[in-house]
Amino acid sequence: MSAPEAPETPAQPAPEAVARHRTLFRAIHRRKNPRLRRSDITVTEEAQVKRAVKATALGNAMEWYDFGVYAYLAVIIGKEFFPSGNDTAQTLSSLATFAAAFLVRPIGGMFFGPLGDRVGRKKILALTMIMMSTATLAIGLIPSYATIGFWAPVLLVLCRMVQGFSTGGEYGGAATFIAEYAPDKRRGFWGSFLEFGTLIGYTVAAVLVTALTVGLSEDAMQSWGWRIPFLVAAPLGLIGLYLRMKLDESPAFQKMEEGGPAAERQKKSFAESFFGQWRAMLLCIALVAAFNVTDYMLLSYMPTYLTQLGFGETGGLMSIVIVMLILMALINSVGRLSDRIGRKPVLMAGSIAFFVLSLPAFLLIKQGGTVAVFTGLLILGLSLVCYLGVMSSALPALFPTDVRYGSLSIGFNISVSLFGGTTPLVVAALIGATGNDLMPAFYTMLAGLVGIIAVAAMKETARKPLEGSPPSVATDEEAQELVESQRQQ
Protein backbone atom coordinates (compact mmCIF):
# COMPACT_ATOMS: atom_id res chain seq x y z
CA MET A 1 0.00 0.00 0.00
CA SER A 2 1.57 3.22 -1.05
CA ALA A 3 1.89 6.18 1.34
CA PRO A 4 -0.53 9.03 0.71
CA GLU A 5 0.85 11.82 -1.36
CA ALA A 6 1.74 15.02 0.50
CA PRO A 7 -0.42 17.98 -0.51
CA GLU A 8 1.23 20.25 -2.98
CA THR A 9 2.64 23.46 -1.51
CA PRO A 10 1.48 26.54 -3.45
CA ALA A 11 4.25 28.20 -5.35
CA GLN A 12 5.58 31.19 -3.44
CA PRO A 13 6.13 34.38 -5.42
CA ALA A 14 9.68 35.48 -5.74
CA PRO A 15 10.79 38.15 -3.22
CA GLU A 16 11.37 40.63 -6.02
CA ALA A 17 7.77 40.12 -7.26
CA VAL A 18 6.42 40.80 -3.75
CA ALA A 19 8.49 43.95 -3.54
CA ARG A 20 7.19 45.12 -6.94
CA HIS A 21 3.57 44.55 -5.87
CA ARG A 22 4.10 46.44 -2.63
CA THR A 23 5.73 49.34 -4.45
CA LEU A 24 2.87 49.43 -6.99
CA PHE A 25 0.23 49.33 -4.22
CA ARG A 26 1.90 52.20 -2.38
CA ALA A 27 2.10 54.26 -5.57
CA ILE A 28 -1.60 53.72 -6.30
CA HIS A 29 -2.48 54.52 -2.66
CA ARG A 30 -0.48 57.74 -2.80
CA ARG A 31 -2.25 58.83 -6.00
CA LYS A 32 -5.62 58.34 -4.28
CA ASN A 33 -4.44 59.67 -0.94
CA PRO A 34 -1.47 61.95 -1.65
CA ARG A 35 0.95 62.52 1.17
CA LEU A 36 0.60 65.87 2.85
CA ARG A 37 3.53 68.20 2.92
CA ARG A 38 3.92 70.86 5.55
CA SER A 39 3.25 73.55 2.92
CA ASP A 40 -0.10 71.92 2.08
CA ILE A 41 -1.52 72.52 5.56
CA THR A 42 -3.16 75.83 6.45
CA VAL A 43 -2.13 77.25 9.81
CA THR A 44 -4.36 80.02 11.13
CA GLU A 45 -3.30 81.41 14.46
CA GLU A 46 -5.97 82.16 17.02
CA ALA A 47 -5.46 85.93 16.75
CA GLN A 48 -6.24 85.79 13.01
CA VAL A 49 -9.31 83.65 13.55
CA LYS A 50 -10.58 85.99 16.28
CA ARG A 51 -10.29 89.03 14.00
CA ALA A 52 -12.16 87.27 11.21
CA VAL A 53 -14.87 85.98 13.53
CA LYS A 54 -15.32 89.37 15.24
CA ALA A 55 -15.72 91.29 11.99
CA THR A 56 -18.01 88.71 10.41
CA ALA A 57 -20.19 88.16 13.49
CA LEU A 58 -20.57 91.89 14.20
CA GLY A 59 -21.44 92.51 10.57
CA ASN A 60 -23.98 89.70 10.75
CA ALA A 61 -25.38 91.27 13.94
CA MET A 62 -25.92 94.47 11.98
CA GLU A 63 -27.79 92.59 9.24
CA TRP A 64 -30.13 90.90 11.71
CA TYR A 65 -30.58 94.00 13.82
CA ASP A 66 -32.24 95.48 10.74
CA PHE A 67 -34.53 92.50 10.33
CA GLY A 68 -35.28 92.34 14.04
CA VAL A 69 -36.28 96.00 14.25
CA TYR A 70 -38.84 95.54 11.50
CA ALA A 71 -40.24 92.38 13.12
CA TYR A 72 -40.63 94.02 16.53
CA LEU A 73 -42.26 97.11 15.03
CA ALA A 74 -44.54 95.23 12.62
CA VAL A 75 -47.76 96.33 14.34
CA ILE A 76 -46.77 100.03 14.41
CA ILE A 77 -45.49 99.93 10.82
CA GLY A 78 -48.78 98.37 9.72
CA LYS A 79 -50.71 101.34 11.14
CA GLU A 80 -48.26 103.87 9.68
CA PHE A 81 -48.07 102.60 6.11
CA PHE A 82 -51.25 100.67 5.34
CA PRO A 83 -54.67 102.37 5.24
CA SER A 84 -57.20 100.20 7.05
CA GLY A 85 -59.28 100.48 10.17
CA ASN A 86 -58.78 96.76 10.82
CA ASP A 87 -55.78 96.04 13.07
CA THR A 88 -55.52 92.43 11.85
CA ALA A 89 -55.45 93.53 8.20
CA GLN A 90 -52.77 96.13 8.94
CA THR A 91 -50.63 93.57 10.80
CA LEU A 92 -50.98 91.08 7.96
CA SER A 93 -50.01 93.79 5.44
CA SER A 94 -46.94 94.65 7.51
CA LEU A 95 -45.97 90.97 7.84
CA ALA A 96 -46.48 90.51 4.10
CA THR A 97 -44.03 93.37 3.53
CA PHE A 98 -41.64 91.62 5.93
CA ALA A 99 -42.00 88.48 3.80
CA ALA A 100 -41.47 90.47 0.56
CA ALA A 101 -37.77 90.81 1.39
CA PHE A 102 -37.49 87.05 1.29
CA LEU A 103 -38.85 86.82 -2.23
CA VAL A 104 -35.71 88.46 -3.62
CA ARG A 105 -33.24 86.72 -1.31
CA PRO A 106 -32.64 83.81 -3.74
CA ILE A 107 -31.92 86.37 -6.47
CA GLY A 108 -29.40 88.03 -4.16
CA GLY A 109 -27.90 84.63 -3.41
CA MET A 110 -27.60 83.79 -7.11
CA PHE A 111 -25.93 87.15 -7.76
CA PHE A 112 -23.63 87.58 -4.77
CA GLY A 113 -22.78 83.91 -4.09
CA PRO A 114 -21.06 82.95 -7.38
CA LEU A 115 -19.51 86.42 -7.45
CA GLY A 116 -18.01 85.74 -4.03
CA ASP A 117 -16.49 82.52 -5.40
CA ARG A 118 -14.85 84.53 -8.18
CA VAL A 119 -13.69 87.80 -6.64
CA GLY A 120 -13.45 86.80 -2.97
CA ARG A 121 -15.56 86.62 0.14
CA LYS A 122 -14.36 89.87 1.73
CA LYS A 123 -15.40 92.25 -1.07
CA ILE A 124 -18.92 90.87 -1.34
CA LEU A 125 -19.47 90.92 2.42
CA ALA A 126 -18.50 94.61 2.45
CA LEU A 127 -20.93 95.36 -0.40
CA THR A 128 -23.86 93.59 1.29
CA MET A 129 -23.18 95.60 4.46
CA ILE A 130 -23.41 98.90 2.56
CA MET A 131 -26.66 97.96 0.86
CA MET A 132 -28.37 96.71 4.01
CA SER A 133 -27.45 99.76 6.11
CA THR A 134 -28.58 102.18 3.41
CA ALA A 135 -31.95 100.45 2.94
CA THR A 136 -32.61 100.31 6.67
CA LEU A 137 -31.79 104.00 7.09
CA ALA A 138 -34.15 104.79 4.21
CA ILE A 139 -37.06 103.00 5.92
CA GLY A 140 -36.66 105.35 8.88
CA LEU A 141 -36.95 108.33 6.52
CA ILE A 142 -40.01 107.31 4.47
CA PRO A 143 -43.04 109.57 5.12
CA SER A 144 -46.22 107.86 6.32
CA TYR A 145 -49.27 106.97 4.23
CA ALA A 146 -51.06 110.00 5.67
CA THR A 147 -48.35 112.22 4.14
CA ILE A 148 -47.61 110.77 0.70
CA GLY A 149 -50.38 108.22 0.28
CA PHE A 150 -49.81 105.27 -2.06
CA TRP A 151 -46.06 105.91 -2.36
CA ALA A 152 -45.45 105.17 1.32
CA PRO A 153 -46.08 101.40 1.11
CA VAL A 154 -44.43 101.27 -2.32
CA LEU A 155 -41.20 102.80 -0.98
CA LEU A 156 -41.37 100.55 2.09
CA VAL A 157 -41.64 97.42 -0.05
CA LEU A 158 -38.79 98.68 -2.28
CA CYS A 159 -36.48 99.19 0.72
CA ARG A 160 -37.41 95.78 2.11
CA MET A 161 -36.52 94.20 -1.24
CA VAL A 162 -33.11 95.93 -1.23
CA GLN A 163 -32.61 94.53 2.27
CA GLY A 164 -33.57 91.07 1.07
CA PHE A 165 -31.33 91.27 -2.00
CA SER A 166 -28.30 92.23 0.08
CA THR A 167 -29.04 89.64 2.75
CA GLY A 168 -29.05 87.03 -0.03
CA GLY A 169 -25.27 87.37 -0.08
CA GLU A 170 -24.77 87.77 3.66
CA TYR A 171 -25.27 84.47 5.49
CA GLY A 172 -23.66 82.24 2.86
CA GLY A 173 -20.62 84.51 2.70
CA ALA A 174 -20.32 84.98 6.44
CA ALA A 175 -20.65 81.25 7.20
CA THR A 176 -18.17 80.44 4.42
CA PHE A 177 -15.69 83.04 5.65
CA ILE A 178 -15.62 81.78 9.24
CA ALA A 179 -15.58 78.12 8.20
CA GLU A 180 -12.59 78.73 5.93
CA TYR A 181 -10.68 80.59 8.64
CA ALA A 182 -11.37 78.17 11.50
CA PRO A 183 -9.12 75.17 12.27
CA ASP A 184 -10.84 71.86 11.47
CA LYS A 185 -10.97 70.74 15.09
CA ARG A 186 -12.66 73.95 16.30
CA ARG A 187 -14.91 74.87 13.38
CA GLY A 188 -18.04 74.28 15.44
CA PHE A 189 -16.89 76.59 18.22
CA TRP A 190 -15.80 79.45 15.96
CA GLY A 191 -18.79 79.01 13.63
CA SER A 192 -21.18 79.40 16.56
CA PHE A 193 -20.12 83.05 16.87
CA LEU A 194 -21.94 83.82 13.62
CA GLU A 195 -25.30 82.99 15.20
CA PHE A 196 -24.09 84.67 18.38
CA GLY A 197 -23.94 87.80 16.23
CA THR A 198 -27.46 87.10 15.00
CA LEU A 199 -28.71 86.96 18.59
CA ILE A 200 -26.85 90.19 19.42
CA GLY A 201 -28.59 91.91 16.50
CA TYR A 202 -32.03 90.69 17.55
CA THR A 203 -31.34 91.48 21.21
CA VAL A 204 -30.16 95.05 20.56
CA ALA A 205 -33.21 95.59 18.35
CA ALA A 206 -35.57 94.24 21.02
CA VAL A 207 -33.96 96.23 23.84
CA LEU A 208 -34.04 99.47 21.85
CA VAL A 209 -37.68 98.99 20.80
CA THR A 210 -38.64 98.10 24.38
CA ALA A 211 -36.85 101.14 25.80
CA LEU A 212 -38.60 103.42 23.33
CA THR A 213 -41.96 101.82 24.06
CA VAL A 214 -41.49 102.35 27.80
CA GLY A 215 -39.99 105.83 27.52
CA LEU A 216 -42.36 107.35 24.97
CA SER A 217 -46.10 107.78 24.96
CA GLU A 218 -48.12 105.62 22.56
CA ASP A 219 -48.77 108.62 20.31
CA ALA A 220 -45.11 109.65 20.23
CA MET A 221 -44.03 106.08 19.46
CA GLN A 222 -46.54 105.83 16.63
CA SER A 223 -45.71 109.29 15.30
CA TRP A 224 -41.89 109.35 15.25
CA GLY A 225 -40.37 107.08 17.91
CA TRP A 226 -40.49 103.97 15.73
CA ARG A 227 -38.10 105.66 13.26
CA ILE A 228 -35.19 105.89 15.70
CA PRO A 229 -34.09 102.21 15.51
CA PHE A 230 -33.96 102.43 11.72
CA LEU A 231 -31.88 105.63 11.80
CA VAL A 232 -29.37 103.96 14.14
CA ALA A 233 -28.52 101.58 11.26
CA ALA A 234 -26.24 104.15 9.59
CA PRO A 235 -23.50 104.39 12.27
CA LEU A 236 -23.75 100.66 13.02
CA GLY A 237 -23.28 99.89 9.34
CA LEU A 238 -20.17 102.07 9.14
CA ILE A 239 -18.62 100.21 12.07
CA GLY A 240 -19.36 96.84 10.49
CA LEU A 241 -18.00 97.97 7.12
CA TYR A 242 -14.77 99.23 8.71
CA LEU A 243 -14.18 95.91 10.46
CA ARG A 244 -14.80 93.88 7.33
CA MET A 245 -12.57 95.98 5.11
CA LYS A 246 -9.63 95.45 7.48
CA LEU A 247 -9.73 91.66 7.05
CA ASP A 248 -7.55 89.53 4.79
CA GLU A 249 -9.23 87.12 2.37
CA SER A 250 -9.97 83.64 3.78
CA PRO A 251 -7.02 81.18 3.68
CA ALA A 252 -9.03 78.58 1.73
CA PHE A 253 -9.88 81.11 -0.99
CA GLN A 254 -6.25 82.22 -1.18
CA LYS A 255 -5.15 78.58 -1.58
CA MET A 256 -7.73 78.11 -4.32
CA GLU A 257 -6.53 81.21 -6.17
CA GLU A 258 -3.00 79.78 -6.18
CA GLY A 259 -4.25 76.51 -7.67
CA GLY A 260 -5.53 77.38 -11.14
CA PRO A 261 -6.47 79.97 -13.78
CA ALA A 262 -9.12 82.45 -12.69
CA ALA A 263 -11.11 82.05 -15.93
CA GLU A 264 -11.63 78.31 -15.28
CA ARG A 265 -12.80 79.01 -11.75
CA GLN A 266 -15.28 81.64 -12.93
CA LYS A 267 -16.90 79.32 -15.46
CA LYS A 268 -17.04 76.38 -13.08
CA SER A 269 -18.19 78.39 -10.11
CA PHE A 270 -21.40 79.65 -11.66
CA ALA A 271 -22.41 76.34 -13.28
CA GLU A 272 -21.51 74.19 -10.30
CA SER A 273 -23.43 76.39 -7.90
CA PHE A 274 -26.64 75.53 -9.75
CA PHE A 275 -26.22 72.04 -11.17
CA GLY A 276 -23.14 70.32 -9.84
CA GLN A 277 -24.15 70.10 -6.18
CA TRP A 278 -27.83 69.18 -6.35
CA ARG A 279 -27.72 66.45 -3.69
CA ALA A 280 -25.97 68.71 -1.22
CA MET A 281 -28.30 71.53 -2.27
CA LEU A 282 -31.42 69.51 -1.42
CA LEU A 283 -29.97 68.59 1.96
CA CYS A 284 -29.06 72.22 2.59
CA ILE A 285 -32.60 73.34 1.74
CA ALA A 286 -34.12 70.79 4.13
CA LEU A 287 -31.78 71.65 7.02
CA VAL A 288 -32.30 75.38 6.54
CA ALA A 289 -36.08 74.93 6.37
CA ALA A 290 -36.12 73.23 9.77
CA PHE A 291 -33.71 75.79 11.20
CA ASN A 292 -35.39 78.92 9.89
CA VAL A 293 -39.01 78.03 10.55
CA THR A 294 -38.12 77.54 14.21
CA ASP A 295 -35.78 80.54 14.26
CA TYR A 296 -38.25 83.01 12.77
CA MET A 297 -41.06 81.54 14.84
CA LEU A 298 -39.29 82.45 18.07
CA LEU A 299 -37.32 85.56 17.16
CA SER A 300 -39.56 87.29 14.59
CA TYR A 301 -43.16 86.15 14.92
CA MET A 302 -43.42 85.69 18.67
CA PRO A 303 -43.74 89.41 19.59
CA THR A 304 -46.73 89.69 17.24
CA TYR A 305 -48.21 86.41 18.53
CA LEU A 306 -47.93 87.48 22.17
CA THR A 307 -49.55 90.83 21.40
CA GLN A 308 -52.45 89.14 19.66
CA LEU A 309 -52.92 86.82 22.65
CA GLY A 310 -53.31 89.92 24.81
CA PHE A 311 -49.96 89.58 26.56
CA GLY A 312 -48.34 92.97 27.24
CA GLU A 313 -46.07 94.08 24.40
CA THR A 314 -43.29 95.19 26.74
CA GLY A 315 -43.52 92.04 28.87
CA GLY A 316 -43.41 89.85 25.77
CA LEU A 317 -40.36 91.58 24.34
CA MET A 318 -38.49 91.44 27.64
CA SER A 319 -39.25 87.72 28.00
CA ILE A 320 -37.83 87.12 24.52
CA VAL A 321 -34.78 89.25 25.34
CA ILE A 322 -34.06 87.20 28.47
CA VAL A 323 -34.41 83.96 26.49
CA MET A 324 -31.99 85.31 23.86
CA LEU A 325 -29.48 86.26 26.55
CA ILE A 326 -29.64 82.69 27.87
CA LEU A 327 -29.09 81.35 24.35
CA MET A 328 -26.12 83.68 23.91
CA ALA A 329 -24.61 82.25 27.10
CA LEU A 330 -25.03 78.68 25.77
CA ILE A 331 -24.41 78.92 22.05
CA ASN A 332 -20.59 78.70 22.06
CA SER A 333 -20.68 75.72 24.41
CA VAL A 334 -23.05 73.99 21.99
CA GLY A 335 -20.65 74.71 19.11
CA ARG A 336 -17.74 73.35 21.16
CA LEU A 337 -19.79 70.25 22.01
CA SER A 338 -20.37 69.59 18.31
CA ASP A 339 -16.60 69.61 17.80
CA ARG A 340 -16.33 66.79 20.34
CA ILE A 341 -19.32 64.56 19.65
CA GLY A 342 -20.22 65.61 16.09
CA ARG A 343 -22.70 67.89 14.34
CA LYS A 344 -25.33 65.19 13.79
CA PRO A 345 -26.07 64.30 17.45
CA VAL A 346 -26.53 67.96 18.39
CA LEU A 347 -28.75 68.77 15.41
CA MET A 348 -30.79 65.62 15.95
CA ALA A 349 -31.37 66.56 19.60
CA GLY A 350 -32.74 69.96 18.54
CA SER A 351 -34.97 68.45 15.84
CA ILE A 352 -36.47 65.87 18.20
CA ALA A 353 -36.99 68.53 20.86
CA PHE A 354 -39.00 70.70 18.46
CA PHE A 355 -41.11 67.75 17.38
CA VAL A 356 -41.86 66.61 20.93
CA LEU A 357 -41.89 69.84 22.97
CA SER A 358 -43.45 72.47 20.67
CA LEU A 359 -47.04 71.70 21.65
CA PRO A 360 -46.37 71.79 25.42
CA ALA A 361 -44.41 75.04 24.95
CA PHE A 362 -47.21 76.79 23.08
CA LEU A 363 -49.82 75.52 25.54
CA LEU A 364 -47.82 77.24 28.29
CA ILE A 365 -47.54 80.44 26.24
CA LYS A 366 -51.26 80.40 25.54
CA GLN A 367 -52.04 80.19 29.27
CA GLY A 368 -50.64 83.69 29.74
CA GLY A 369 -48.89 84.96 32.80
CA THR A 370 -45.23 85.91 32.97
CA VAL A 371 -43.94 82.57 34.31
CA ALA A 372 -45.90 80.38 31.87
CA VAL A 373 -45.01 82.53 28.85
CA PHE A 374 -41.33 82.68 29.78
CA THR A 375 -41.17 78.91 30.38
CA GLY A 376 -42.73 78.20 26.99
CA LEU A 377 -40.35 80.58 25.25
CA LEU A 378 -37.39 79.04 27.06
CA ILE A 379 -38.35 75.53 25.94
CA LEU A 380 -38.42 76.72 22.33
CA GLY A 381 -35.16 78.62 22.83
CA LEU A 382 -33.28 75.65 24.29
CA SER A 383 -34.41 73.55 21.33
CA LEU A 384 -33.33 76.27 18.91
CA VAL A 385 -29.85 76.65 20.40
CA CYS A 386 -28.96 73.18 19.07
CA TYR A 387 -29.42 74.61 15.57
CA LEU A 388 -27.88 77.99 16.34
CA GLY A 389 -24.68 76.51 17.73
CA VAL A 390 -24.05 74.08 14.87
CA MET A 391 -25.64 75.21 11.60
CA SER A 392 -22.95 77.76 10.72
CA SER A 393 -20.30 75.04 10.71
CA ALA A 394 -22.45 72.23 9.27
CA LEU A 395 -23.79 74.02 6.18
CA PRO A 396 -20.49 75.25 4.61
CA ALA A 397 -19.06 71.73 4.93
CA LEU A 398 -21.72 70.44 2.49
CA PHE A 399 -20.01 72.11 -0.50
CA PRO A 400 -16.49 72.23 -2.03
CA THR A 401 -14.42 75.39 -1.74
CA ASP A 402 -14.65 76.61 -5.33
CA VAL A 403 -18.46 76.78 -5.25
CA ARG A 404 -19.10 77.01 -1.50
CA TYR A 405 -20.21 80.65 -1.31
CA GLY A 406 -22.47 80.36 -4.36
CA SER A 407 -24.02 76.97 -3.57
CA LEU A 408 -24.64 77.78 0.08
CA SER A 409 -26.09 81.21 -0.72
CA ILE A 410 -28.48 79.81 -3.31
CA GLY A 411 -29.62 76.81 -1.26
CA PHE A 412 -29.89 78.77 1.96
CA ASN A 413 -31.90 81.63 0.48
CA ILE A 414 -34.26 79.46 -1.54
CA SER A 415 -35.13 77.64 1.66
CA VAL A 416 -35.39 80.80 3.77
CA SER A 417 -37.64 82.42 1.18
CA LEU A 418 -39.98 79.45 0.92
CA PHE A 419 -40.12 78.46 4.57
CA GLY A 420 -38.34 80.83 6.96
CA GLY A 421 -39.27 84.39 6.05
CA THR A 422 -42.83 83.39 5.26
CA THR A 423 -43.31 81.83 8.72
CA PRO A 424 -44.90 84.91 10.39
CA LEU A 425 -47.27 85.45 7.47
CA VAL A 426 -48.20 81.76 7.05
CA VAL A 427 -48.82 81.21 10.76
CA ALA A 428 -50.86 84.41 11.10
CA ALA A 429 -52.93 83.37 8.08
CA LEU A 430 -53.44 79.84 9.47
CA ILE A 431 -54.65 81.25 12.78
CA GLY A 432 -56.98 83.62 10.93
CA ALA A 433 -58.36 80.80 8.75
CA THR A 434 -58.81 78.19 11.50
CA GLY A 435 -59.22 80.29 14.62
CA ASN A 436 -56.79 77.89 16.31
CA ASP A 437 -54.11 79.65 18.39
CA LEU A 438 -52.02 76.47 18.44
CA MET A 439 -51.26 76.49 14.71
CA PRO A 440 -47.73 77.84 15.44
CA ALA A 441 -47.07 74.70 17.51
CA PHE A 442 -48.13 72.36 14.71
CA TYR A 443 -46.07 74.28 12.16
CA THR A 444 -43.02 74.10 14.42
CA MET A 445 -43.54 70.34 14.92
CA LEU A 446 -43.57 69.90 11.14
CA ALA A 447 -40.26 71.77 10.92
CA GLY A 448 -38.83 69.48 13.61
CA LEU A 449 -39.86 66.41 11.61
CA VAL A 450 -38.16 67.78 8.50
CA GLY A 451 -35.05 68.36 10.62
CA ILE A 452 -35.04 64.77 11.86
CA ILE A 453 -35.14 63.40 8.30
CA ALA A 454 -32.48 65.83 7.01
CA VAL A 455 -30.04 65.22 9.86
CA ALA A 456 -30.39 61.46 9.41
CA ALA A 457 -29.39 61.87 5.74
CA MET A 458 -26.34 64.12 6.26
CA LYS A 459 -22.73 62.99 6.69
CA GLU A 460 -20.70 63.81 9.77
CA THR A 461 -18.20 66.59 9.03
CA ALA A 462 -16.85 67.51 12.47
CA ARG A 463 -13.03 67.60 12.83
CA LYS A 464 -12.56 66.98 9.10
CA PRO A 465 -11.12 69.29 6.40
CA LEU A 466 -13.57 71.17 4.23
CA GLU A 467 -14.10 69.54 0.86
CA GLY A 468 -11.71 70.99 -1.70
CA SER A 469 -9.48 72.57 0.96
CA PRO A 470 -6.34 71.32 2.67
CA PRO A 471 -6.41 70.52 6.40
CA SER A 472 -6.51 73.58 8.64
CA VAL A 473 -4.82 73.64 12.05
CA ALA A 474 -4.13 76.18 14.79
CA THR A 475 -0.34 75.82 15.27
CA ASP A 476 2.83 74.82 13.40
CA GLU A 477 3.33 72.00 15.90
CA GLU A 478 -0.09 70.57 15.04
CA ALA A 479 0.74 70.78 11.32
CA GLN A 480 4.00 68.90 11.84
CA GLU A 481 2.22 66.24 13.88
CA LEU A 482 -0.25 65.77 11.06
CA VAL A 483 2.52 65.28 8.51
CA GLU A 484 4.34 62.81 10.82
CA SER A 485 1.18 60.82 11.48
CA GLN A 486 0.71 60.31 7.72
CA ARG A 487 4.25 59.06 7.31
CA GLN A 488 3.64 56.39 9.92
CA GLN A 489 0.51 55.04 8.19
Buried (B, 14 or more C-beta within 10 A) or exposed (E): EEEEEEEEEEEEEEEEEEEEEEEEEEEEEEEEEEEBEEEBBBBBEEEBBEBBBBBBBBBBBBBBBBBBBBBBBBBBBBBBBBBBEEEEBBBBBBBBBBBBBBBBBBBBBBBBBBBBBBBBBBBBBBBBBBBBBBBBBBBBEBEBBEEEEEEBBEBBBBBBBBBBBBBBBBBBBBBBBBBBBBBBBBBBBBBBBBBBBBBBBBBBBBBBBBBBBEEBEEEEBBBEBBBBBBEBBEEBBBBBBEBBEEBEBBBBBBBBEEEEEEEEBBEBBBEBBBEBBEEBBBBBBBBBBBBBBBBBBBBBBBBBBBBBBEBBBEBBBBBBBBBBBBBBEBBBEBBBBBBEEBBBBBBBBBBBBBBEBBBEBBBBBBEBEEEBBBBBBBBBBBBBBBBBBBBBBBBBBBBBBBBBBBBBBBBBBBBBBBBBBBBBBBBBBBBEEEEEBBBBBBBBBBBBBBBBEBBEEBEEBBBEBBBBBBBBBBEEEBBEEBBEEEEEE
